[in-house]
Structure formats: C-alpha cells, structure tokens
Amino acid sequence: MTQTMEFLASQAAVDQAITSRMSVRAFSPQEVTKTVLMQLLALASRAPSGTNTQPWKVYVLQGASRDSLVAKVCAAHDALRANPELAAEYREEYDYYPETWLSPYLERRRENGWGLYGLLGIGKGDKDKMHVQHQRNFHFFDAPVGLMFTMDRAMGRGSLLDYGMFLQSLMIAARAHGLHTCPQAAWNSFANIIKPHIGAGVDEFLVCGMALGYADLSDPVNTFHTPRLVVNEFTTWLD
C-alpha cells in the first residue's frame, strides 16, 4: 500500500509539473542560485539522445553578462526597426518556422499572437506597442537567468529532436523546483551578436534562448494560457 501511495504521489507530481509548465512572460527579480541551476541542468542531461551524443551546449547568463547582452540585442532590435534593410545582417542560422504558412498552423499562430496582444491591449496595426512587447523577449522578460543553447553544425537534423527533449526536461525540472521558464526562438536572428558575447565557436549555431526564474504571478500577462488540441484531433488509432 505504501509503495502504491508513493507511486501515485510521484505520478501526480510529474503530471503537475507538465501541465503547469507555461511560457512565462513576466518574472520576479528573485535570485536563482547556481546550486539550483546545476541541479536542473543535471536532471535535464538525462534526456535521451541518439547513440548518446548529448548534442546540447548551454551558456548561462546572469548579472553583468546578462545585462550586457540585453543592451546589445535591444539596440540592434531598435536599429532594425528604424532601418529594415539591416535585416540581411540578422538572419536565423536554421529555419525554425516555415517559409510559407499553411492551414491549420497559420490559424493557430494567429490565435496565439492575437490572444496575447488582445490581453495586453495591443491593437492590430499598433506597431509601436508590438515592438515594445516583442523586445520584452530581449530582456528575458526580466528573468534573472538567461540561457543560450547551441549545437555543433556537424550534427544532423535528428539532434534537434534530441535537443527538444533536453529543453523539455529542463523546463519540467524547473517546474518541479518552483521555477518557470520561457523558451525563446526570438533570439535566433541575433546569433551574430549572441555567439561572440557568450564565447560560442564558429562551429556552433544558436538553437534558441530561454528565460528562467520565478514567475511574477501578479502580472496579467501570466494569465495567458495557450490552448491544446484534444488527443483524438492529432492521433490516428490503428487496430
């Protein structure tokens, strides 16, 4: 009986960590210690990878290193808005999103974007407010910890699957420790600024960034929760 109760408690804890994970867009300034970060990364490192290649490389930014990167990328983001021709200097190193959006993915993307903007009172065509909100990414949404993830260019596309499992493991581990995260592809366009800043080699490419810390639950933005399809909408059952 005791073993059964322990199993059920563990099951509930795992379920809670998964279902309570969300992309937090406002964090408190509460510090996250290096000890905790080491624990989270050690847990995430148990993620599976093809032939145990473990393709992840993690750069942790706190304090001055974090603030300096924020300043650099925000300046570039502002400059890009003022002069769109600079876009050629800021290109993603791999295609995260499709070149052409198709249904139903386009509708889901729009639902997500306008749901968030509607909550924040950002109207369609309000480019000033959109720019400010988008730049919140480059402040790590005020999280005290910024993470950058890179991978060797020599690795195959399958290693990105491995990387996804590592990132999810990290985010679930963070929830189990009372922390929240926001995985961020927004940083990818500024890899040519980020990689020299963090000391990544030319043989590495930027996979994504992530904000990590304690959620500011008083901020209305954190009431935004994205919907999910029911199982039968994405599953085919074969007998």
Number of C-alpha atoms within 10 A of each C-alpha: 6 7 8 9 10 11 12 12 12 12 12 12 14 16 12 14 19 17 11 14 20 20 19 26 24 25 25 16 14 12 12 16 9 11 8 12 16 11 15 20 18 13 16 20 17 14 18 16 20 11 6 10 11 17 17 19 15 14 14 16 18 16 10 9 13 20 16 14 19 20 13 15 20 18 13 16 21 13 14 16 14 10 10 9 10 14 13 9 12 16 14 18 16 11 9 11 8 8 7 6 11 9 8 8 11 12 12 13 13 11 14 16 12 15 16 18 18 12 13 15 12 17 13 11 8 10 12 11 16 16 13 11 16 14 19 16 22 24 19 29 24 20 28 22 22 27 18 23 19 22 22 18 13 9 12 10 9 10 18 16 13 19 22 15 18 23 20 16 21 23 26 27 23 25 23 18 13 12 17 26 28 23 21 18 16 15 21 23 21 20 22 17 16 20 18 11 14 16 9 21 12 11 10 17 21 25 24 20 25 24 27 25 26 23 23 19 13 11 13 12 16 17 14 17 15 13 9 8 7 8 8 8 8 7 8 8 5 4 3
